[in-house]
């Protein structure tokens, strides 16, 4: 009997144009964005973030808008033990970004995105290096998602207000 309720509910939701909020975007449900160029970001972390942003926002050589990002990284050594070694490291990344109108070269939107991750320190130096790189890459991917979502919300509003 539960399957009958499920079928009725499915039929009602499909008739009203329901779309899941976090569904992957397709050509049918994606709103067209004004073209956006992602500027070069300093250091290796910046390269990874830029690549992730270009994959999410699209790669454009000359866009209507330019995304400038500065990245700040902070390592906190936590879990200090009796022999003055640490057992846990927290990696914090802060991306300060702004959207610049290419025609007027004025900042039309600016914001900050923050993300953290951590890893346990082990005896092996190689293990610590790999754990730090993995934590950094995951944190950068998370920053790319945050920036992507914010820019996708703001760009249509900015484009509508553009003279």
The 8 nearest C-alpha neighbors of each residue, nearest first, counted from 0:
[[1, 2, 3, 4, 5, 6, 7, 8],
 [2, 0, 4, 3, 5, 6, 7, 8],
 [1, 3, 5, 4, 0, 6, 7, 8],
 [4, 2, 6, 5, 0, 1, 7, 8],
 [5, 3, 7, 1, 2, 6, 8, 0],
 [4, 6, 2, 8, 3, 7, 9, 1],
 [7, 5, 9, 3, 4, 8, 10, 2],
 [6, 8, 4, 10, 9, 5, 3, 11],
 [7, 9, 11, 5, 10, 6, 4, 12],
 [10, 8, 6, 12, 11, 7, 5, 13],
 [9, 11, 7, 13, 8, 12, 6, 14],
 [12, 10, 8, 14, 9, 13, 7, 15],
 [13, 11, 9, 14, 15, 10, 17, 8],
 [12, 14, 10, 15, 11, 16, 17, 9],
 [15, 13, 11, 12, 16, 10, 17, 9],
 [14, 16, 12, 13, 17, 11, 10, 18],
 [17, 15, 14, 13, 18, 12, 11, 19],
 [16, 18, 15, 12, 13, 19, 14, 20],
 [19, 17, 20, 16, 22, 13, 21, 12],
 [18, 20, 22, 21, 17, 23, 16, 24],
 [21, 19, 22, 18, 23, 17, 24, 28],
 [22, 20, 19, 23, 24, 18, 148, 28],
 [21, 23, 19, 20, 24, 18, 25, 28],
 [24, 22, 21, 25, 20, 19, 28, 29],
 [25, 23, 29, 28, 22, 26, 27, 21],
 [24, 26, 27, 28, 29, 23, 22, 30],
 [25, 27, 29, 28, 24, 30, 31, 23],
 [28, 26, 25, 29, 24, 30, 31, 23],
 [27, 29, 25, 26, 24, 30, 18, 23],
 [30, 28, 24, 26, 25, 27, 31, 32],
 [29, 31, 32, 28, 26, 27, 155, 151],
 [32, 30, 29, 33, 155, 34, 26, 28],
 [33, 31, 34, 30, 155, 154, 151, 35],
 [32, 34, 35, 63, 31, 154, 158, 155],
 [35, 33, 62, 63, 32, 64, 59, 36],
 [34, 36, 62, 64, 65, 63, 59, 33],
 [35, 37, 65, 59, 62, 66, 60, 38],
 [36, 38, 66, 65, 35, 67, 39, 49],
 [39, 37, 67, 66, 36, 40, 65, 68],
 [38, 40, 41, 37, 49, 46, 45, 67],
 [39, 41, 45, 46, 68, 38, 69, 49],
 [40, 42, 45, 39, 43, 46, 44, 69],
 [43, 41, 45, 44, 46, 40, 47, 70],
 [42, 44, 46, 45, 47, 41, 40, 48],
 [45, 43, 47, 46, 42, 48, 139, 41],
 [44, 46, 40, 48, 41, 42, 43, 47],
 [45, 47, 43, 49, 44, 48, 40, 50],
 [46, 48, 44, 50, 45, 49, 51, 43],
 [49, 47, 45, 51, 50, 46, 139, 52],
 [50, 48, 52, 46, 51, 47, 45, 53],
 [49, 51, 53, 47, 48, 52, 46, 54],
 [52, 50, 48, 54, 49, 53, 143, 47],
 [53, 51, 49, 55, 54, 143, 50, 56],
 [54, 52, 57, 58, 50, 56, 55, 51],
 [55, 53, 51, 52, 57, 56, 50, 58],
 [54, 56, 52, 53, 57, 51, 147, 143],
 [57, 55, 53, 52, 54, 147, 58, 35],
 [58, 56, 53, 54, 55, 59, 52, 35],
 [57, 59, 53, 36, 56, 60, 54, 35],
 [58, 60, 36, 61, 62, 35, 57, 34],
 [61, 59, 36, 62, 58, 35, 37, 34],
 [62, 60, 59, 36, 63, 35, 34, 64],
 [61, 63, 34, 35, 64, 36, 59, 60],
 [62, 64, 34, 101, 35, 100, 33, 61],
 [63, 65, 100, 35, 101, 62, 99, 36],
 [66, 64, 36, 99, 35, 98, 37, 67],
 [65, 67, 98, 37, 97, 38, 36, 99],
 [68, 66, 38, 97, 96, 65, 98, 37],
 [69, 67, 96, 95, 40, 94, 66, 70],
 [70, 68, 95, 94, 96, 40, 71, 67],
 [69, 71, 94, 93, 95, 68, 72, 45],
 [70, 72, 93, 92, 94, 69, 73, 95],
 [73, 71, 92, 91, 93, 70, 74, 90],
 [72, 74, 91, 90, 92, 75, 71, 89],
 [75, 73, 90, 89, 91, 76, 88, 72],
 [76, 74, 89, 88, 77, 73, 90, 91],
 [75, 77, 88, 85, 87, 74, 89, 78],
 [78, 76, 87, 88, 79, 85, 75, 86],
 [77, 79, 86, 85, 87, 80, 76, 88],
 [80, 78, 85, 84, 77, 83, 86, 81],
 [79, 81, 83, 84, 82, 85, 78, 86],
 [82, 80, 83, 79, 84, 85, 78, 86],
 [81, 83, 80, 84, 79, 85, 86, 78],
 [84, 82, 80, 81, 79, 85, 78, 86],
 [85, 83, 80, 82, 79, 86, 81, 78],
 [84, 86, 79, 78, 87, 77, 80, 76],
 [85, 87, 120, 78, 119, 79, 77, 84],
 [88, 86, 119, 77, 120, 78, 85, 118],
 [87, 89, 76, 117, 118, 75, 77, 119],
 [90, 88, 117, 75, 74, 116, 91, 76],
 [89, 91, 74, 116, 117, 115, 73, 88],
 [92, 90, 115, 73, 72, 114, 74, 89],
 [93, 91, 72, 114, 71, 113, 115, 73],
 [92, 94, 113, 71, 112, 70, 95, 72],
 [95, 93, 70, 112, 111, 69, 96, 68],
 [96, 94, 111, 69, 68, 110, 93, 70],
 [97, 95, 68, 67, 110, 109, 111, 94],
 [96, 98, 109, 67, 108, 66, 99, 110],
 [97, 99, 66, 108, 65, 107, 106, 109],
 [98, 100, 106, 65, 105, 64, 107, 104],
 [99, 101, 64, 104, 105, 102, 103, 63],
 [100, 102, 104, 64, 63, 103, 99, 65],
 [103, 101, 100, 104, 63, 105, 64, 99],
 [102, 104, 105, 100, 101, 99, 106, 107],
 [105, 103, 101, 100, 102, 99, 106, 64],
 [106, 104, 103, 99, 100, 107, 101, 102],
 [105, 107, 99, 108, 98, 100, 97, 104],
 [106, 108, 99, 98, 105, 100, 109, 157],
 [109, 107, 98, 97, 106, 110, 99, 153],
 [110, 108, 97, 96, 98, 107, 106, 111],
 [109, 111, 96, 95, 97, 112, 108, 94],
 [112, 110, 95, 94, 96, 113, 93, 109],
 [111, 113, 94, 93, 142, 95, 145, 146],
 [114, 112, 93, 92, 94, 111, 142, 115],
 [113, 115, 92, 138, 91, 142, 93, 141],
 [116, 114, 91, 90, 138, 92, 117, 89],
 [115, 117, 90, 89, 134, 138, 91, 114],
 [118, 116, 89, 88, 90, 134, 115, 119],
 [117, 119, 88, 87, 130, 120, 89, 134],
 [118, 120, 87, 86, 121, 88, 117, 130],
 [119, 121, 86, 87, 127, 118, 85, 88],
 [122, 120, 123, 127, 119, 126, 86, 124],
 [121, 123, 124, 120, 126, 127, 125, 86],
 [122, 124, 126, 125, 121, 127, 120, 128],
 [125, 123, 127, 126, 128, 122, 121, 129],
 [124, 126, 128, 127, 123, 129, 130, 122],
 [125, 127, 123, 129, 124, 128, 130, 121],
 [126, 128, 130, 124, 125, 129, 120, 131],
 [127, 129, 125, 131, 126, 130, 124, 132],
 [128, 130, 132, 126, 131, 127, 133, 125],
 [131, 129, 127, 133, 128, 132, 126, 134],
 [130, 132, 134, 128, 129, 133, 127, 135],
 [133, 131, 135, 129, 134, 130, 136, 128],
 [132, 134, 130, 136, 135, 131, 129, 137],
 [135, 133, 131, 137, 132, 136, 116, 130],
 [134, 136, 132, 138, 133, 137, 131, 139],
 [137, 135, 139, 133, 138, 134, 132, 140],
 [138, 136, 140, 134, 139, 135, 133, 141],
 [137, 139, 141, 135, 140, 136, 114, 134],
 [140, 138, 142, 136, 141, 137, 48, 135],
 [141, 139, 143, 137, 142, 138, 136, 144],
 [140, 142, 138, 144, 139, 143, 137, 145],
 [143, 141, 139, 145, 144, 140, 146, 138],
 [142, 144, 140, 146, 141, 52, 145, 147],
 [145, 143, 147, 141, 142, 146, 148, 140],
 [146, 144, 142, 148, 147, 143, 149, 141],
 [145, 147, 143, 149, 148, 144, 150, 142],
 [148, 146, 144, 150, 145, 149, 143, 151],
 [147, 149, 151, 145, 146, 150, 144, 152],
 [150, 148, 152, 146, 151, 147, 153, 145],
 [149, 151, 153, 147, 152, 148, 154, 146],
 [152, 150, 148, 149, 153, 154, 147, 155],
 [153, 151, 149, 150, 154, 148, 155, 156],
 [152, 154, 150, 156, 151, 155, 157, 149],
 [155, 153, 157, 156, 151, 150, 158, 152],
 [154, 156, 158, 157, 153, 159, 32, 152],
 [157, 155, 159, 154, 153, 158, 160, 152],
 [158, 156, 154, 160, 155, 159, 161, 153],
 [157, 159, 155, 161, 160, 156, 154, 33],
 [160, 158, 156, 157, 161, 155, 162, 154],
 [159, 161, 157, 158, 156, 162, 155, 154],
 [160, 162, 158, 159, 157, 156, 100, 107],
 [161, 160, 159, 158, 157, 102, 103, 100]]
